[in-house]
Amino acid sequence: MSYIKVENLSKRFVRRGQMTEALSEINLDIHQGSFVSFIGPSGCGKSTLLRIIGGLMGAEEGGITVGGRTPFEMQADKQFGFVPQSPALFPWRSVLQNMNIPFEVNRKSKTDLSGEEGDPIELLHAVGLGDFMHAYPKELSGGMKQRVGIARAFASGAPILLMDEPFSALDEITRELLMHMLMKIWEQHKKTVIFVTHNIQEAVYLSDKVVIMSSRPGRISYDVDIDLPRPRGEAIIESSEFYQYVVQLRELLRERW
C-alpha cells in the first residue's frame, strides 16, 4: 500500500515571460519505511519533485497524497525532515544547541516530538560526534557538519526525511563514511527517506528503489527495485550483485541522458 502517491503530476515555471516545463506526468508510489533514491541528469527536476512532495511548493497539474493527506498538511504538522546539500547550522550555537532547534521551533518536548528514538545526545554518539556536542560549527569539518544535519533530521521525529544531495560537496572518503553511517541509522529507525543523488553507487547501496528521471521536462523513465540483503554493510559493495545493479543503472541513465 502506497504511503506517498504521486499521480499525473506536472510542474511549470515562468522565467522572463517564458514557460519552462520542469516535470511532466509524474506517477510514483513509495511505501512507508522505504528508502527511495532519485537519480538523473542535472536540471531534470529531482529537487523540484522533492520539494513538491515536502509541501514546499505546489504543482500545476496532478495530485499527491502523503499518508492520506496533502503535502501541505503534512508539512504544517512537521512530518518532514529536510537535509539539504549544505547543513544549516547557526555558528553561534554549539552542536548540541543546533540539534535542539527542532524542539525549540515546534515548542514541544523531546518526548512529545520524537520519542525515545530521537534523543539528540544518543544520535550524536551514533554519528561519531559524542565528543563534539559542545563544539561550535567553525570547529567542525564539512563532513562533521553534515553529520550534525543528518542527526538533527532524525532527532526531529519526522517520519519522512527528504535528503537533497547531502553528500555532494564532500570528498570521496568522507562521502563513503557518511553513506555507511546513514545506512546504519536508517536500519535502526526505518523512516521513509527520499534521497536525491548523482552517485550511482550511493543510490544502489542505500536504496530499496532507485527512480531514474529523464532530462527536462523531468519524467520517470524507470524505477528499479534493489534486491540486496539488509542490513547492508561495506562488504556488499564488493559483491557481484551490487556491481550488476551499478551497471544496469548506468546503462539506463545513458538511454535518457
C-alpha positions in Angstrom: 0.0 0.0 0.0 1.4 3.4 -1.0 2.4 5.8 1.7 3.3 8.5 -0.8 1.4 8.5 -4.0 2.0 10.9 -6.9 -0.4 10.9 -9.8 0.0 12.6 -13.2 1.9 15.5 -11.6 3.3 18.3 -13.7 5.2 21.5 -12.7 5.9 24.6 -14.8 7.9 27.8 -14.1 7.7 31.2 -15.7 11.0 32.9 -16.2 11.4 36.1 -18.1 8.0 35.7 -19.6 8.8 32.2 -20.9 7.2 29.0 -19.7 9.5 26.2 -18.7 8.1 22.7 -18.0 10.1 21.2 -15.1 8.1 18.0 -14.5 5.7 16.1 -16.7 3.2 13.4 -15.9 5.0 12.0 -12.8 3.5 8.9 -11.4 5.1 7.3 -8.3 4.3 5.1 -5.4 6.5 5.0 -2.3 6.0 2.5 0.6 6.2 3.6 4.2 9.6 2.9 5.8 11.4 2.5 2.4 14.5 4.3 1.1 14.0 5.6 -2.4 16.6 7.5 -4.4 16.1 9.8 -7.4 18.8 9.9 -9.9 19.1 11.7 -13.3 20.7 14.5 -15.3 21.3 17.9 -13.8 18.2 20.1 -14.2 15.8 17.2 -14.6 13.6 18.2 -11.7 14.7 15.9 -9.0 15.0 18.6 -6.3 11.7 20.2 -7.6 9.9 16.9 -7.1 11.4 16.6 -3.7 10.1 20.0 -2.7 6.6 19.3 -4.0 6.4 16.1 -2.0 7.6 18.0 1.0 4.9 20.7 0.7 7.4 23.4 -0.1 5.8 24.2 -3.4 2.7 23.3 -5.4 2.2 21.8 -8.9 0.0 22.9 -11.8 -1.5 19.5 -12.5 -2.0 16.2 -10.9 -2.3 15.1 -7.3 -0.1 13.9 -4.4 -1.0 12.3 -1.1 1.3 11.5 1.8 -0.2 9.2 4.4 -3.6 10.0 3.0 -3.1 13.8 3.5 -1.8 16.6 1.3 1.9 17.5 1.4 0.9 21.0 2.8 -1.0 19.4 5.7 1.9 17.1 6.5 4.4 19.9 6.2 2.4 22.1 8.6 2.2 19.2 11.0 6.1 18.9 11.0 6.0 15.4 9.3 9.0 16.1 7.1 12.7 16.4 8.0 14.9 18.1 5.4 18.7 17.6 4.8 20.0 20.0 2.2 23.3 20.0 0.4 24.8 22.4 3.0 24.0 21.9 6.6 22.1 24.9 8.1 23.9 25.3 11.4 23.8 28.5 13.4 27.5 29.5 14.0 26.8 31.0 17.5 25.3 27.8 18.8 27.1 24.6 19.8 26.4 21.3 18.1 24.0 20.2 20.8 22.2 23.5 20.7 21.8 23.2 17.0 20.4 19.7 17.5 17.8 21.1 19.8 16.4 23.7 17.3 13.5 21.4 16.1 12.2 21.2 19.7 12.5 24.9 20.3 10.9 25.8 17.0 8.0 23.4 17.5 7.7 24.3 21.2 7.3 20.6 22.0 9.3 18.5 24.4 11.7 15.9 23.0 9.3 13.2 24.2 6.3 14.8 22.5 8.1 15.4 19.3 10.2 12.4 18.7 10.0 9.9 21.5 13.0 7.8 22.5 14.3 7.3 19.0 15.1 11.0 18.6 17.3 11.6 21.6 19.8 14.2 20.4 22.7 13.1 22.5 22.3 9.4 21.5 22.1 10.4 17.8 25.3 12.5 18.1 27.0 9.4 19.6 25.6 7.4 16.7 27.2 9.7 14.1 30.5 9.8 15.9 30.2 13.3 17.4 29.6 12.4 21.0 32.9 14.2 21.9 32.0 17.3 19.9 28.5 18.1 21.2 29.8 21.3 22.9 31.9 22.4 19.9 30.9 25.2 17.5 30.4 24.8 13.7 33.7 26.7 13.0 35.5 23.9 14.8 34.0 21.1 12.6 35.0 19.8 9.2 32.4 19.8 6.3 31.7 16.1 6.9 31.2 16.6 10.6 28.7 19.5 9.9 26.8 17.3 7.6 26.6 14.6 10.3 25.0 17.1 12.6 22.4 17.9 9.9 21.6 14.2 9.4 21.4 13.5 13.1 19.2 16.6 13.6 16.8 15.4 10.9 16.4 12.0 12.7 16.1 13.8 16.1 13.2 15.9 14.8 10.9 12.9 15.0 9.6 13.5 11.4 8.6 10.1 9.8 9.7 11.3 6.4 13.2 12.5 5.5 13.9 14.5 2.3 17.6 14.5 1.5 18.8 16.7 -1.4 22.3 15.6 -2.4 23.6 15.8 1.2 27.0 14.3 0.3 27.6 16.2 -3.0 30.2 18.7 -1.5 32.2 16.0 0.3 35.4 14.2 -0.8 35.1 10.6 -1.8 36.3 9.1 1.5 34.1 11.3 3.7 31.1 10.6 1.4 31.6 6.8 1.8 31.9 7.1 5.6 28.7 9.2 5.8 26.9 6.8 3.5 27.7 3.9 5.8 26.7 5.9 8.8 23.4 7.0 7.3 22.6 3.3 6.4 23.3 2.2 10.0 21.0 4.9 11.5 18.3 4.2 8.9 18.4 0.5 9.5 17.6 1.3 13.2 14.8 3.8 12.7 13.3 2.8 9.3 12.0 6.3 8.4 10.7 6.9 4.9 13.6 8.5 3.0 13.6 10.2 -0.3 17.1 10.8 -1.4 18.4 12.9 -4.4 21.8 12.0 -5.7 24.0 11.9 -8.8 26.1 9.0 -7.5 25.0 5.6 -8.8 26.9 3.5 -6.2 25.4 5.7 -3.4 21.9 5.1 -4.8 22.4 1.3 -5.1 23.9 0.9 -1.6 21.3 2.9 0.2 18.1 2.2 -1.6 15.1 -0.1 -1.8 14.2 1.5 -5.0 16.0 3.8 -7.5 13.9 6.1 -9.6 15.6 7.2 -12.9 14.4 10.5 -14.3 14.9 11.8 -17.9 16.2 15.2 -18.9 13.8 18.2 -18.8 10.9 18.0 -18.7 11.6 15.5 -15.9 9.7 12.3 -16.3 10.2 8.9 -14.6 11.8 6.7 -17.1 12.4 3.7 -14.9 12.2 2.6 -11.3 14.4 -0.2 -10.3 13.9 -2.3 -7.1 17.3 -3.0 -5.4 17.0 -6.6 -4.1 20.1 -6.7 -2.0 20.0 -8.1 1.6 19.6 -5.9 4.6 21.2 -5.0 6.9 23.9 -3.8 4.4 27.5 -3.5 5.3 30.6 -2.3 3.5 31.2 -5.8 2.1 28.1 -5.6 -0.1 29.8 -3.1 -2.3 32.4 -5.7 -3.3 29.7 -8.2 -4.4 28.9 -9.1 -8.0 25.2 -8.4 -7.3 26.0 -4.8 -6.3 28.2 -4.4 -9.4 25.4 -5.7 -11.7 22.9 -3.1 -10.3 25.5 -0.3 -10.9 26.0 -1.4 -14.5 22.2 -1.7 -15.0 21.5 1.8 -13.7 24.4 3.3 -15.6 23.1 1.9 -18.9 19.5 3.1 -18.2 20.8 6.5 -17.4 22.7 6.7 -20.7 19.5 6.0 -22.5 17.7 9.0 -21.0 20.7 11.5 -20.7 
